[in-house]
């Protein structure tokens, strides 16, 4: 707290000294205001033109950055999808090789044989009727 008070009073005395010098210059007849402008400020039209130009440049750079990110992310996801697909296919092959072929039940075999025989009979009947 003591340091803050010391800094405050030091800056206050510096401000008083600066104002005192300016008042002394005015009493002696010297002008405190100079005719020179320290900073060259461009006209507002030029400033607006430069600002718009820079905004367009940053807009183009931003657009390019977004498109590059989009294309790279799409390619990344395509590659990862292909790798994932290969892994899943290899898993399914491993699972299929471990399974033994199951025998078809006799009842289903008999039914499929009857369907086949009925189909053949229907085809024979159609051929005979068309003649």
N, C-alpha and C positions, 0 to 999 in steps of 0.2 A: 504494500500500500504506500509505503514511504517513497519507493522508486517512482510510482505513478504521480505522486504529488510533486516530486522534484522535476520530472519531465514536463508536467503541466506548467509549472512556474517558469521553467527555462524557455519553453515555447512562447509563453505570454510575454516575457521580457524581450525575446527576439522580435515579436510582432510590434511591440511598443517602440523598439529601436528603429525598425524599418519605417514605421509611420512618422517617427520624429525626424528622420532624414528627409523624407518627402516634404514635410512641413518646412524644414529649414531651406530646402531647394526652392519652394514656392515663395518664401519670404525674401530670398535673394533675387527673385525675378526670373529664375530659370524655370523652364517648363518641364513638368514631369512627364508630359505626354509627348511621345516622339511621333514623327510623321511616318515612320517606316512600319510596315506590317511584317511581323516576324514569320508568319505562315502564309504561304500562297494557297488560297482556297479557290479551287476551280469553280467555274460557274455551275449552277445547279443542273443545267442540261447536260453538260459534260459528265458531271458526277453521276447523273441518272443513267446516261449511256454506258459508262464504264461499269456501273453496278449491274445493269441488265446483262451486259456482256459476260461478266464474271458469273452471274447466276446461271446463265445458259451453259457456260463451260462446266460448272459444277453439276448442273442437271445432266449433261451428256456423260460426264464421268460417273455419276451415280447410276445412270441407266446402264452403262457398260458394265459396271461392277455387279449390278443386280442380275443382268443377263448371264454374265460369266458364272456367278454363283448358281443360278438356276440350271444352266447347262451342266456344270460340274456335278451338282447334286443329282440330277437326273441320271447321268452316266454312272455315278457311284451307286445309286439304287438299282440300276439295271445290272451292274456287275454283281452286286450282293444278291440280287434275286436269282441270277443264274447259278451262283455258287450254292445258294440255299436249295435250289431245285436239284442240283447234282447230289447234294448231301441227302435230300429226301429220297431220291431215286435209289441211291446206294443203300439206304436204310430199308427201303421196301424190298430190294433184291435180297438183302441179308435175311429179312423176315420170311420171304417166300421160299428160299432154299431150305430153310429149317423145317418147313412144314412138309409133311408127307402127303402124298396124294391119297385122298379119301376114296373109299370104294362107294360106288353108287348103289343105293339099296336095290334089292331085287324087284320090289314093287314098282319103283320108278322105271326100271329097265323094261319091265313087262308093259307098262303103260306107253312108253315111248315106242316100243315095237308095235303095239296095236295101232297107235296113231299113224305110224309109217305105213302099215298094211292097209288101213282105211283110206289113206291118201292115194295109195296105188290103185285101189279098187275104184275110187272116184274118178281117177284119171282114165282108167280103162273104160268105164261106163261112158264118159264124155267122148272118148275117141270112137266108140261103137255107135253112139247116137248120131254123131256128125257124119258118119259114112252113109 
